[in-house]
Amino acid sequence: MMYGSWGGWGWMVLMPLFWIALVGLIVWAVVAATRRPVGGAAEHQRRETPREILDRRFASGDIDAEAYTRARDQLTGTGRQSS
């Protein structure tokens, strides 16, 4: 009496493939979970300070020298206060 159309031979082929796939999946998961960011990825996670944003905007030409000076003075607290 046979239990299914594959008999015992089908399971002899499928079980090693199943275990190879399972071990490969576990290895992939461990490597993916323990991998550190490569290069300067940690540097990109740091937030820019307001002064760095202002400097970047001035360097890229988003703002002119007058607006840069006014904003820089306000950031450093050396600007004139209007009353």
Order of alpha helices (4+ residues) and beta strands (2+ residues): alpha-alpha-alpha-alpha
